[in-house]
Every structure is written in structure tokens, then in C-alpha cells.
Amino acid sequence: MSEEKTFSFMRSLCMGMIEEDAILPYPKMDEEEKETLKMMCSAIGEMLKPHEEDFRKWDREGEMPESFIQELREMGVFGFVIPEDFGGLGFKSAAYSRALQELAKYDASTAVTVGAHSSIGMRGLLLFGTKEQRERYYPQLATGEMIAAFCLTEPGAGSDAASIKTTAILDGDEWVLNGSKLWITNGGIADFFTVFAKTGDIETRGKMSAFLVTKDMPGVSISEHEDKMGLRSSSTTSVYFDDVRVPKDNLLGDLGKGFKIAMSILNSGRTGLGGGSVGMMKRLIELSTKQATERKQFEKSISEFGLIQSKVGNMVVKCYAAESVVNMVAGIIDQGHEDYAVEAAISKVFATEALWDVADEALQIAGGNGFMCEFPYERFVRDCRINRIFEGTNEILRLFIALTAMNDVGAELKELGKSLGDIMKHPIKGFGVLTDYALKKVSLATNLGRAKGSFSQLKPILGPYATIFENGVRDLASATDRILRKHGREIIHKQFATKRLANIMIDLFVLACVLSRVHTSIVDNGLAVAEKELEILQVFSRQAQGRIRRNFNLIDYNDDEQLKSLAKHAFDAQGYTWDSID
């Protein structure tokens, strides 16, 4: 891997450097792959459209029939990311994300069934599997004969993955696996599990490792389907391991490196969840514009009303911005960049929250129809709510985003002790176990005097929006410094502050992606064709500018202590204590 592929755009940005080459030009898909993708998307539409009424029925029943899963197998959707030599389509991240979009336009449960298989269930095999492991499992995974599931979450270990209780004890040439996993997507239909357990090897005792487990191994059992709020027809179960003897050769990756493997899988697969979010947004915009055009009130189409236009306009901006960041991250991965964890986390947070806003507004535009189960709006709202929770809650990902930035800044500060760097090397893992560390008073040079502190390649017409971005970079550097100065060694516990820093970083990266996409559109198609995209950039950049300034100002002037005091009062009382009849 060349040195130029190892830096992260956002981690460089936190040091005041705008690495234009990482995001310009906006990434494009290989033409041959694009043609294959077009044919697949067309086939997906032809297959799923006739099932639109079935999706509502299956949602109510809480189960997807085996006959439909067989249709998915025959369509080849379980082989999206598996190499062609083994019967798959060999899609890279961008094409895979776009394929998930197409599935999600019709039914989120279908998209998550396929996504859980490819994004996380067998992603570890793709990233860390040996040649023998891949040859053994790829063919069955490509056809869907084996459907995959990812087994990390436990009853007492959600975001704090380091606290898992499942164990694997080496006994001769086999690992003996004991424990249980909770809320496993595809659990009831999977034959292949990527399982994480604490290993009992004397050299790695207490460290997490990853294993490839199949359903036919004695001791593997599955619970009944969970009764869920959304994604009801997708399979979600608990998975139990009772003295399961796993061949030594089924260890995935290096012994004791399970945490790194789990995080790599989640980072690599996030373009699937992002793609699904974008696909749902596109469908909701389609439904909303049709509803607003056809619905008449006061002898006018409601599409003529300013408040409806505002809602739809913002839905378009959010969808375009989310698509821009999801495709950018996919492009970064496809180009061979190794460090994209922060960018991937940002894409997940932004896309899932944008989808939630779009789904809420679509239901509002539909009015009473939106609340009725015969229309798809309420199902879309229920289905998309989980996106902000699974594959890393958005709250934990915000901590990861911000703490990574502060770790990078801290590494360059002369007076910063070694402990901060060690602790923050794995911010999510460290979050649950940190107690104290030494942090001396520090000072930060923003580095904005460097040559890479501003954009130089963008079209001149984009100058005002580039300036908004560059000013935001200054705010980011200053905010990082001020937060470290203000909270010192207690920063790991200051979640209000880290959230604000993360929100600034999220807005900056999404703005950079939109800038890149609009710039490339102007270069490729001309200003006249890109006119509406330029309007999207104008709206988003101004919205982002306002949010960045608010987050920056709230560092020193906020209601944090009052909010914590009120929360403590509610915790102590176990509820709300004011009532009009008291």
C-alpha cells in the first residue's frame, strides 16, 4: 500500500490540513461494473415490485416466507460482494451500496436480510479469511445456500463490546465455545455465523477472538423470532452456543485480535447501511411528491404550499448530501485507502439521521394517510428507527469520531503524556474501561498556515462555499483546543463536549463530499446541467455553517450542568415530579 493511501481526510482535517486529493475528483464507478449493476438493479425492481402488497402482509405476520428467500437466492443477491471466481458478482463497495439502495426502495426487511449477510455476516471472511476458509465457504455463501449472520452483541454487552462473556477454550485441535448472542439479524435463517468470544489460550486470556461457526455444529441452537417494532419480517433471534466444538482452523484472523476484526467488519460494511438509507429516502421522496401533487386542499394542490415545498426541498437536500457522503466513503474504500474509520462512522450517523428526518416529514406530508397501515409511510418510519441503533449506536460513534480527533491533536502536543495516546488508540474500547489518565495543560497550533489549509482545485464559482468549509476547519481546530483546555484529563467523561466536536466534524465531512460532487458534476456536465446541484450545495453549506457556529459557541456557553442536574433529579425520583393536582 502506498503512503498516499494511508491518511484519513478527516484526521488530516483535524490538524488543519485539507487533503484535496482524497476527495477530488468525486469517485466514479468502473464502467464494466456499472453495467452489471444496472442490470442487477433492473432485475431487482422487476422481482420486488410485484411483492409490494406482500411486504405489508409479511410485516404484519412478522416473518418472511421461505419461498421469497428462495427467490432472493435465485436472483443472486447473496453473492453481491463475493468474487466472481466463486459464483458471486464481485461488487466493490460503491456498487454494493447502490445495489442495497435498490432493495431498500421496496422493503427494508429484504434489504437488511441481504445486508446483514454481506455487510457484516460474512464480511470477516472477505477481509480476514484464509485461502482455505474462503474456498470452503464462498460458493455456498454466494448462492445463499448458506446465509450469514454476525454474532457480537450479548445481553450485557452492546456498545461495550469488550465486556462480552462468551468464551472459547482451546481443547486439543478444537475450540470449545460457550455463551449466547442477542438480537442477531438473520439468526433464524443463517447457517454461517461470525462469532466473537473471549479466548482461554494462556497467551491471550481475556482477549476477544473471532470464529467461523456453522449451524450444523452440535450445540448451536436458535431462539424464536423476536417481536420487533420495525423490520418485522426480517429474522432476528438469539443464538446459543453450548459446548460447541469449533475446529482450530475456523479461527478468523489472528488470535486475540477480535476487537480489531469486529471494528474492521463494521467499518467496511457501513456503506451497505448507508446505501439502504439513501434508497429509502429516494422512495419516500417519490411517494411524497406524488402525494403532494395529487392531494388538493383549499382548491389547490398542496405542492403549491410553501411549507410543503420547504419540507420536500429539505428532503432532497438531505438525500443528496447523504448519498454524497455514502458514495464518497465507498469510493475511498474502493481506491484502496486503509484509514477510513472516521469517515465511515460519519456516513452512518449522517445517513441514518437524514433518513429519520425524511421519513418523519414524508409521513407528515401524507397527513392522515401517513398514519394508516394501508399506506407504506408508517412502515418506513418503524423500519428506519433501528438504523440509529444497530451497527454501532450513533451516540457511541459520535464519541469515537470526536475522541479520534482529540487523540490526533494530542499526539502533536509537546506536553501531552503518553497515556492519552495509549488510551485513545481504540476510543470505543477504551470508553468503557477508562478511569483516569494524566493530561497536562496543552496548547494547539492550528496549522492553518500550511499550504494544505485551503481548497485550491475547486471551480471558482464554488469559492463562497469553499470559504464556509475553510472557516469551519478553523472552528474545528479551535474547538478541539478549547475543549482540551477546558476539560483537561476529564475529557473522556465529557460527552456533551465530545458530541459538539463530533457534530462539527460530521457537518464538515458531508460538506466536503457535497462540494466534491458538485465540482465534479460541473466539470463533467457543465454549469447549466449542474444548476440544481449548485442550489443543493448553497442550502446545505449555509445550514451546516449555522450548525457549526452553534456547536462552537456552546462549548463555553451552554446549559449542560442544568440538564445534568435535572436528569439526576429525575433519576432520583424515578420519574417526573410536577403535577397539576399536587
C-alpha positions as CSV (number, residue, x, y, z in Angstrom):
1,M,0.0,0.0,0.0
2,S,1.5,3.3,-1.0
3,E,2.0,6.0,1.6
4,E,-0.6,8.3,0.0
5,K,-3.3,5.8,0.6
6,T,-2.8,5.6,4.4
7,F,-4.0,9.0,5.5
8,S,-7.6,9.9,6.5
9,F,-9.2,13.0,5.1
10,M,-10.9,13.8,8.4
11,R,-7.9,13.0,10.7
12,S,-5.8,15.3,8.5
13,L,-8.5,17.9,8.6
14,C,-8.4,17.9,12.4
15,M,-4.8,19.0,12.1
16,G,-5.8,21.9,9.8
17,M,-4.9,20.2,6.5
18,I,-7.4,19.8,3.6
19,E,-6.2,16.7,1.7
20,E,-8.0,17.6,-1.6
21,D,-6.6,14.5,-3.4
22,A,-8.6,12.2,-1.1
23,I,-11.9,13.6,-2.2
24,L,-11.3,15.2,-5.6
25,P,-12.4,14.3,-8.2
26,Y,-15.6,12.7,-6.8
27,P,-15.3,8.9,-7.1
28,K,-16.8,7.2,-10.1
29,M,-17.7,3.5,-10.6
30,D,-15.9,1.4,-13.1
31,E,-17.9,1.3,-16.4
32,E,-18.0,-2.5,-16.6
33,E,-19.1,-2.8,-13.0
34,K,-21.7,-0.1,-13.6
35,E,-23.2,-2.1,-16.5
36,T,-23.5,-5.2,-14.3
37,L,-25.0,-3.1,-11.5
38,K,-27.6,-1.6,-13.9
39,M,-28.8,-5.0,-15.0
40,M,-29.0,-6.2,-11.4
41,C,-30.9,-3.1,-10.2
42,S,-33.4,-3.6,-13.1
43,A,-33.8,-7.2,-12.2
44,I,-34.3,-6.4,-8.5
45,G,-37.1,-3.9,-9.4
46,E,-38.8,-6.4,-11.7
47,M,-38.7,-9.0,-8.9
48,L,-39.7,-6.9,-5.9
49,K,-42.4,-4.6,-7.4
50,P,-45.0,-7.4,-7.7
51,H,-44.4,-8.2,-4.0
52,E,-45.3,-4.7,-2.6
53,E,-48.6,-5.8,-1.1
54,D,-46.8,-8.9,0.3
55,F,-44.3,-6.8,2.1
56,R,-47.1,-5.2,4.2
57,K,-48.6,-8.6,4.9
58,W,-45.2,-10.2,5.9
59,D,-44.6,-7.2,8.1
60,R,-47.8,-7.9,9.9
61,E,-47.1,-11.6,10.2
62,G,-43.6,-10.9,11.4
63,E,-41.9,-13.4,9.0
64,M,-40.6,-13.6,5.5
65,P,-41.6,-16.8,3.7
66,E,-39.0,-19.3,2.7
67,S,-40.4,-19.2,-0.9
68,F,-39.4,-15.5,-1.1
69,I,-35.9,-16.1,0.4
70,Q,-35.5,-18.7,-2.4
71,E,-36.4,-16.0,-4.9
72,L,-33.6,-13.9,-3.5
73,R,-31.2,-16.8,-3.7
74,E,-32.1,-17.3,-7.4
75,M,-31.7,-13.6,-8.1
76,G,-28.1,-13.8,-6.8
77,V,-28.3,-11.0,-4.2
78,F,-26.4,-13.0,-1.6
79,G,-23.4,-13.0,-3.8
80,F,-23.0,-9.3,-4.2
81,V,-19.5,-9.0,-2.7
82,I,-18.2,-12.5,-3.2
83,P,-15.6,-12.8,-6.0
84,E,-16.8,-13.9,-9.4
85,D,-14.5,-17.0,-9.3
86,F,-16.7,-18.4,-6.5
87,G,-20.0,-17.6,-8.1
88,G,-20.5,-14.1,-6.8
89,L,-20.8,-10.7,-8.6
90,G,-17.6,-9.3,-7.1
91,F,-19.1,-5.9,-6.4
92,K,-16.8,-3.3,-4.8
93,S,-18.2,-1.0,-2.1
94,A,-19.8,1.6,-4.3
95,A,-21.7,-0.9,-6.5
96,Y,-22.7,-2.9,-3.4
97,S,-24.0,0.2,-1.7
98,R,-26.0,1.1,-4.8
99,A,-27.5,-2.4,-5.0
100,L,-28.6,-2.2,-1.4
101,Q,-30.3,1.1,-2.3
102,E,-32.5,-0.7,-4.8
103,L,-33.6,-3.3,-2.4
104,A,-34.4,-0.7,0.3
105,K,-36.6,1.2,-2.1
106,Y,-39.1,-1.6,-1.9
107,D,-38.7,-3.2,1.5
108,A,-36.2,-2.6,4.4
109,S,-36.6,-6.1,5.8
110,T,-35.4,-7.5,2.5
111,A,-32.5,-5.0,2.3
112,V,-31.4,-5.8,5.9
113,T,-31.6,-9.6,5.3
114,V,-29.2,-9.2,2.3
115,G,-27.2,-6.5,4.0
116,A,-26.6,-8.5,7.2
117,H,-25.3,-11.3,5.1
118,S,-22.9,-9.3,3.1
119,S,-22.1,-6.2,5.2
120,I,-21.3,-8.0,8.4
121,G,-22.2,-11.7,8.4
122,M,-19.6,-12.9,6.0
123,R,-17.6,-9.7,5.7
124,G,-14.9,-11.0,8.1
125,L,-14.3,-13.9,5.8
126,L,-13.8,-11.4,2.9
127,L,-11.4,-9.3,5.0
128,F,-9.5,-11.8,7.1
129,G,-10.3,-15.3,5.9
130,T,-7.6,-17.7,4.8
131,K,-7.5,-19.1,1.3
132,E,-8.8,-22.4,2.6
133,Q,-11.6,-20.8,4.5
134,R,-12.7,-18.8,1.5
135,E,-12.6,-21.8,-0.8
136,R,-14.7,-23.8,1.7
137,Y,-17.4,-21.3,2.3
138,Y,-17.6,-18.8,-0.6
139,P,-19.5,-21.0,-3.1
140,Q,-22.4,-21.7,-0.6
141,L,-22.5,-18.1,0.6
142,A,-22.6,-16.8,-2.9
143,T,-25.7,-18.8,-3.8
144,G,-27.4,-18.2,-0.4
145,E,-27.3,-21.9,0.3
146,M,-25.6,-20.6,3.4
147,I,-26.9,-17.3,4.8
148,A,-24.6,-15.4,7.1
149,A,-25.1,-13.7,10.5
150,F,-22.8,-11.5,12.7
151,C,-22.7,-12.6,16.4
152,L,-21.2,-9.9,18.6
153,T,-24.0,-8.4,20.8
154,E,-24.8,-10.1,24.1
155,P,-27.4,-9.4,26.8
156,G,-24.8,-7.5,28.8
157,A,-22.6,-6.3,26.0
158,G,-23.9,-3.9,23.4
159,S,-21.8,-0.9,22.5
160,D,-19.3,-2.0,25.1
161,A,-18.1,-5.0,23.0
162,A,-15.1,-5.6,25.2
163,S,-17.4,-6.9,28.0
164,I,-18.7,-10.0,26.2
165,K,-19.0,-13.1,28.2
166,T,-19.0,-15.8,25.5
167,T,-15.8,-17.9,25.8
168,A,-13.7,-20.2,23.6
169,I,-11.4,-22.6,25.4
170,L,-8.8,-24.4,23.3
171,D,-9.0,-28.2,23.8
172,G,-6.6,-30.1,21.5
173,D,-7.4,-29.1,17.9
174,E,-10.7,-27.6,18.7
175,W,-12.1,-24.5,20.4
176,V,-15.0,-25.2,22.9
177,L,-17.5,-22.3,22.5
178,N,-20.0,-21.4,25.3
179,G,-22.2,-18.4,25.5
180,S,-25.2,-16.6,23.9
181,K,-25.7,-13.8,21.4
182,L,-28.7,-11.4,21.4
183,W,-30.7,-9.7,18.6
184,I,-28.9,-11.4,15.8
185,T,-30.1,-10.4,12.3
186,N,-30.7,-13.4,10.1
187,G,-30.3,-15.6,13.2
188,G,-33.2,-17.8,12.3
189,I,-32.3,-18.4,8.7
190,A,-28.5,-18.4,8.9
191,D,-26.2,-21.4,8.5
192,F,-22.9,-19.4,8.9
193,F,-22.0,-17.3,11.9
194,T,-19.1,-15.0,12.6
195,V,-18.9,-15.3,16.4
196,F,-16.8,-13.3,18.8
197,A,-15.6,-14.8,22.1
198,K,-13.1,-14.3,24.9
199,T,-10.3,-16.8,24.3
200,G,-8.9,-19.1,27.0
201,D,-5.5,-19.5,25.4
202,I,-2.8,-18.8,28.1
203,E,-1.2,-16.1,25.9
204,T,-4.5,-14.3,25.1
205,R,-6.6,-15.0,28.1
206,G,-9.4,-12.4,28.3
207,K,-8.9,-11.1,24.8
208,M,-11.5,-11.4,22.1
209,S,-11.1,-13.6,19.0
210,A,-13.3,-14.3,16.0
211,F,-14.5,-17.7,14.9
212,L,-16.4,-19.2,11.9
213,V,-19.2,-21.3,13.2
214,T,-21.9,-23.2,11.2
215,K,-25.4,-24.1,12.3
216,D,-24.7,-27.9,11.9
217,M,-22.1,-27.9,14.6
218,P,-23.6,-29.7,17.7
219,G,-24.5,-27.3,20.4
220,V,-25.7,-24.4,18.2
221,S,-29.3,-23.5,18.9
222,I,-31.6,-20.7,17.9
223,S,-34.4,-18.9,19.8
224,E,-37.8,-18.0,18.4
225,H,-38.1,-14.8,16.2
226,E,-38.1,-11.6,18.2
227,D,-41.3,-9.5,18.0
228,K,-40.0,-6.1,16.8
229,M,-41.2,-2.6,16.2
230,G,-39.8,-2.5,12.6
231,L,-38.0,-4.7,10.1
232,R,-40.6,-7.2,11.3
233,S,-40.3,-9.8,8.5
234,S,-36.5,-10.0,8.8
235,S,-35.3,-12.7,11.1
236,T,-33.9,-11.6,14.5
237,T,-33.2,-14.2,17.2
238,S,-30.8,-15.1,20.0
239,V,-28.1,-17.7,19.1
240,Y,-26.8,-20.1,21.8
241,F,-23.5,-22.0,21.9
242,D,-23.4,-24.9,24.3
243,D,-20.0,-26.7,24.3
244,V,-19.8,-26.1,20.5
245,R,-16.6,-27.7,19.3
246,V,-15.1,-25.4,16.6
247,P,-12.2,-26.7,14.5
248,K,-9.0,-24.8,15.2
249,D,-8.8,-23.9,11.5
250,N,-12.0,-21.9,11.9
251,L,-10.3,-19.2,13.9
252,L,-10.8,-16.0,11.8
253,G,-7.8,-13.7,11.7
254,D,-5.2,-13.6,14.4
255,L,-5.8,-14.9,17.9
256,G,-6.7,-12.2,20.4
257,K,-7.5,-9.6,17.6
258,G,-11.2,-10.0,17.7
259,F,-11.9,-6.4,18.7
260,K,-9.9,-5.1,15.7
261,I,-11.6,-7.6,13.4
262,A,-15.1,-6.6,14.7
263,M,-14.4,-2.9,14.1
264,S,-13.0,-3.5,10.7
265,I,-16.0,-5.5,9.7
266,L,-18.4,-2.8,10.9
267,N,-16.4,0.0,9.2
268,S,-16.1,-1.9,5.9
269,G,-19.8,-2.8,5.8
270,R,-21.2,0.6,6.7
271,T,-21.7,1.6,3.0
272,G,-24.4,-1.1,2.9
273,L,-26.4,0.5,5.7
274,G,-25.8,3.9,4.2
275,G,-26.9,2.7,0.8
276,G,-30.1,1.3,2.3
277,S,-30.8,4.6,4.0
278,V,-30.4,6.5,0.7
279,G,-32.6,4.1,-1.1
280,M,-35.4,4.5,1.4
281,M,-35.1,8.3,1.2
282,K,-35.4,8.2,-2.6
283,R,-38.6,6.1,-2.3
284,L,-40.0,8.4,0.3
285,I,-39.3,11.5,-1.8
286,E,-41.1,9.7,-4.7
287,L,-44.1,8.9,-2.6
288,S,-44.2,12.4,-1.1
289,T,-44.0,14.3,-4.3
290,K,-46.8,12.2,-5.8
291,Q,-48.9,12.6,-2.7
292,A,-48.4,16.4,-2.6
293,T,-49.1,16.8,-6.3
294,E,-52.4,14.8,-6.2
295,R,-53.7,16.0,-2.8
296,K,-56.0,19.0,-3.1
297,Q,-56.8,21.4,-0.2
298,F,-58.5,24.8,-0.5
299,E,-58.8,24.1,-4.2
300,K,-55.1,23.9,-4.6
301,S,-52.6,21.1,-4.9
302,I,-50.7,21.0,-1.6
303,S,-47.5,21.0,-3.6
304,E,-48.1,24.7,-4.1
305,F,-48.0,25.5,-0.4
306,G,-44.7,27.0,0.9
307,L,-44.5,24.8,4.0
308,I,-44.8,21.6,1.9
309,Q,-42.3,22.9,-0.6
310,S,-39.9,23.6,2.3
311,K,-40.3,20.0,3.6
312,V,-39.7,18.4,0.1
313,G,-36.8,20.8,-0.6
314,N,-35.1,19.8,2.6
315,M,-35.8,16.1,1.9
316,V,-34.0,16.5,-1.4
317,V,-31.0,18.2,0.2
318,K,-30.7,15.6,2.9
319,C,-30.9,12.7,0.4
320,Y,-28.3,14.3,-1.9
321,A,-25.9,15.0,1.0
322,A,-26.3,11.5,2.4
323,E,-25.8,9.9,-1.0
324,S,-22.7,12.1,-1.5
325,V,-21.1,11.0,1.8
326,V,-22.0,7.3,1.4
327,N,-20.6,7.2,-2.1
328,M,-17.5,9.1,-1.1
329,V,-16.7,6.6,1.7
330,A,-17.4,3.7,-0.8
331,G,-15.0,5.4,-3.3
332,I,-12.3,5.9,-0.6
333,I,-12.5,2.2,0.2
334,D,-12.5,1.1,-3.4
335,Q,-9.5,3.3,-4.2
336,G,-7.5,1.4,-1.6
337,H,-7.3,3.8,1.3
338,E,-6.7,2.0,4.5
339,D,-7.8,4.6,7.1
340,Y,-11.4,5.4,6.7
341,A,-13.0,4.5,10.1
342,V,-13.9,8.1,11.0
343,E,-15.4,8.8,7.6
344,A,-17.3,5.5,7.7
345,A,-18.7,6.4,11.1
346,I,-19.7,9.8,9.9
347,S,-21.5,8.4,6.9
348,K,-23.5,6.0,9.1
349,V,-24.5,8.7,11.6
350,F,-25.5,11.3,8.9
351,A,-27.3,8.9,6.5
352,T,-29.4,7.2,9.3
353,E,-30.4,10.5,10.9
354,A,-31.2,12.1,7.5
355,L,-33.4,9.1,6.7
356,W,-35.2,9.5,10.0
357,D,-36.0,13.2,9.3
358,V,-37.1,12.4,5.7
359,A,-39.4,9.5,6.9
360,D,-41.0,11.8,9.5
361,E,-41.6,14.6,7.0
362,A,-42.9,12.1,4.4
363,L,-45.5,10.8,6.9
364,Q,-46.4,14.4,7.8
365,I,-47.0,15.4,4.2
366,A,-49.2,12.3,3.8
367,G,-51.3,13.6,6.7
368,G,-53.9,11.1,8.0
369,N,-52.9,8.6,5.3
370,G,-49.4,8.5,6.7
371,F,-50.8,7.2,10.0
372,M,-52.8,4.4,8.3
373,C,-51.2,0.9,7.9
374,E,-52.6,0.5,4.4
375,F,-50.1,3.1,3.2
376,P,-46.3,2.5,3.4
377,Y,-45.3,5.6,5.4
378,E,-45.8,4.2,8.9
379,R,-43.8,1.1,8.0
380,F,-40.9,3.1,6.7
381,V,-40.8,5.1,9.9
382,R,-40.8,1.9,12.0
383,D,-38.3,0.2,9.8
384,C,-35.8,3.0,9.8
385,R,-35.8,3.7,13.5
386,I,-33.3,0.9,14.3
387,N,-30.7,2.3,11.9
388,R,-29.5,4.8,14.5
389,I,-29.0,1.9,17.0
390,F,-27.5,-1.1,15.3
391,E,-24.0,-1.5,13.8
392,G,-22.8,1.0,16.5
393,T,-25.2,3.4,18.1
394,N,-24.9,7.0,16.8
395,E,-24.1,8.2,20.3
396,I,-21.1,5.8,20.6
397,L,-20.0,6.6,17.0
398,R,-20.0,10.3,17.9
399,L,-17.7,9.6,20.8
400,F,-15.4,7.7,18.5
401,I,-15.4,10.5,15.9
402,A,-14.5,13.2,18.5
403,L,-12.1,11.2,20.6
404,T,-10.1,10.2,17.5
405,A,-9.8,13.9,16.6
406,M,-8.6,14.8,20.0
407,N,-6.2,11.9,20.1
408,D,-4.6,13.1,16.8
409,V,-4.3,16.6,18.1
410,G,-2.9,15.4,21.4
411,A,-0.2,13.4,19.7
412,E,1.3,16.6,18.3
413,L,1.2,18.5,21.6
414,K,4.6,18.6,23.3
415,E,3.4,18.5,26.8
416,L,0.8,15.7,26.4
417,G,1.6,12.5,28.3
418,K,1.9,9.1,26.6
419,S,-1.2,7.8,28.4
420,L,-3.7,9.8,26.3
421,G,-2.3,8.2,23.1
422,D,-2.4,4.7,24.5
423,I,-5.9,5.0,25.9
424,M,-7.4,6.6,22.8
425,K,-5.8,4.3,20.4
426,H,-9.1,2.4,20.4
427,P,-11.6,5.1,21.6
428,I,-14.7,2.9,21.7
429,K,-12.9,0.1,23.6
430,G,-11.3,2.5,26.0
431,F,-14.6,4.3,26.7
432,G,-16.0,1.6,28.8
433,V,-12.8,0.9,30.9
434,L,-11.1,4.2,31.4
435,T,-10.8,5.5,34.9
436,D,-8.0,8.2,34.9
437,Y,-5.0,9.3,32.9
438,A,-2.5,12.2,33.1
439,L,-3.2,15.2,30.9
440,K,-1.2,18.4,31.4
441,K,-2.3,21.8,30.2
442,V,-1.7,21.9,26.4
443,S,-1.6,24.4,23.6
444,L,-2.5,23.9,19.9
445,A,-1.1,25.4,16.8
446,T,-3.9,25.1,14.2
447,N,-1.6,24.5,11.3
448,L,-3.8,26.6,9.0
449,G,-0.9,28.4,7.7
450,R,0.2,25.3,5.8
451,A,-0.3,25.1,2.1
452,K,-3.0,22.5,2.5
453,G,-5.1,24.7,4.8
454,S,-7.5,25.7,1.9
455,F,-9.0,24.4,-1.3
456,S,-7.1,25.1,-4.5
457,Q,-8.7,22.8,-7.1
458,L,-12.4,23.7,-6.9
459,K,-14.2,25.7,-9.6
460,P,-14.2,29.4,-8.9
461,I,-18.0,29.5,-8.7
462,L,-17.7,27.3,-5.6
463,G,-15.5,29.8,-3.8
464,P,-18.1,31.1,-1.3
465,Y,-19.0,27.5,-0.2
466,A,-15.3,26.5,0.0
467,T,-14.8,29.6,2.3
468,I,-17.6,28.3,4.5
469,F,-15.8,25.0,4.7
470,E,-12.4,26.6,5.4
471,N,-13.9,28.7,8.2
472,G,-15.4,25.6,9.6
473,V,-12.0,23.9,9.6
474,R,-10.7,26.8,11.7
475,D,-13.6,26.4,14.1
476,L,-12.8,22.7,14.3
477,A,-9.2,23.2,15.2
478,S,-10.1,25.9,17.7
479,A,-12.9,23.9,19.2
480,T,-10.5,20.9,19.7
481,D,-8.1,23.1,21.5
482,R,-10.7,24.8,23.7
483,I,-12.3,21.5,24.7
484,L,-9.0,20.0,25.7
485,R,-8.1,23.1,27.7
486,K,-11.5,23.4,29.3
487,H,-11.8,19.8,30.4
488,G,-8.3,18.5,30.7
489,R,-8.0,14.9,31.8
490,E,-11.7,14.7,32.3
491,I,-12.4,15.0,28.6
492,I,-13.2,11.2,28.3
493,H,-16.2,11.8,30.6
494,K,-17.5,15.0,28.9
495,Q,-20.0,13.6,26.4
496,F,-21.7,17.0,25.8
497,A,-18.4,18.4,24.6
498,T,-17.4,15.4,22.5
499,K,-20.8,15.4,20.9
500,R,-20.4,19.0,19.8
501,L,-16.9,18.3,18.3
502,A,-18.3,15.3,16.5
503,N,-21.2,17.3,15.1
504,I,-18.8,19.9,13.7
505,M,-16.7,17.1,12.1
506,I,-19.8,15.4,10.6
507,D,-21.0,18.7,9.0
508,L,-17.6,19.4,7.6
509,F,-17.1,16.0,6.0
510,V,-20.5,15.9,4.5
511,L,-20.0,19.4,3.2
512,A,-16.7,18.4,1.7
513,C,-18.4,15.5,-0.1
514,V,-21.2,17.7,-1.5
515,L,-18.5,20.2,-2.6
516,S,-16.6,17.5,-4.4
517,R,-19.7,16.0,-6.0
518,V,-21.0,19.4,-7.3
519,H,-17.5,20.3,-8.5
520,T,-17.2,17.1,-10.5
521,S,-20.7,17.5,-11.9
522,I,-19.8,21.0,-13.2
523,V,-16.5,19.7,-14.7
524,D,-18.2,16.7,-16.4
525,N,-21.6,18.2,-17.4
526,G,-21.3,22.0,-17.4
527,L,-22.8,24.6,-15.1
528,A,-26.2,24.6,-16.8
529,V,-26.7,20.9,-16.1
530,A,-25.4,21.2,-12.5
531,E,-27.6,24.2,-11.7
532,K,-29.9,22.4,-9.2
533,E,-27.0,20.6,-7.6
534,L,-25.4,24.0,-7.0
535,E,-28.6,25.1,-5.3
536,I,-28.4,22.0,-3.0
537,L,-24.8,23.0,-2.2
538,Q,-25.9,26.5,-1.4
539,V,-28.6,25.3,1.0
540,F,-26.6,22.6,2.7
541,S,-23.5,24.8,3.2
542,R,-25.5,27.5,4.9
543,Q,-27.3,25.0,7.1
544,A,-24.0,23.4,8.0
545,Q,-22.4,26.8,8.7
546,G,-25.2,27.6,11.2
547,R,-24.9,24.3,13.0
548,I,-21.1,24.5,13.2
549,R,-21.2,28.0,14.7
550,R,-23.9,26.9,17.2
551,N,-21.9,23.9,18.3
552,F,-18.7,26.1,18.6
553,N,-20.5,28.7,20.7
554,L,-22.0,26.1,23.0
555,I,-18.5,24.9,24.1
556,D,-18.3,27.8,26.6
557,Y,-21.9,28.9,26.9
558,N,-24.4,26.1,27.5
559,D,-26.9,24.5,29.8
560,D,-25.0,21.3,30.4
561,E,-24.9,21.5,34.2
562,Q,-28.6,22.4,34.4
563,L,-29.5,19.5,32.1
564,K,-27.4,17.0,34.2
565,S,-29.0,18.4,37.4
566,L,-32.5,17.9,36.1
567,A,-31.6,14.4,34.8
568,K,-30.2,13.5,38.3
569,H,-33.4,14.8,39.9
570,A,-35.5,12.5,37.6
571,F,-33.2,9.5,38.2
572,D,-33.5,10.0,42.0
573,A,-37.3,10.4,41.8
574,Q,-37.6,7.7,39.1
575,G,-39.8,9.9,37.1
576,Y,-41.4,13.4,36.6
577,T,-42.2,15.2,39.9
578,W,-44.5,18.1,38.9
579,D,-48.2,17.5,38.5
580,S,-51.1,20.0,38.5
581,I,-53.0,18.1,41.2
582,D,-50.2,18.0,43.7
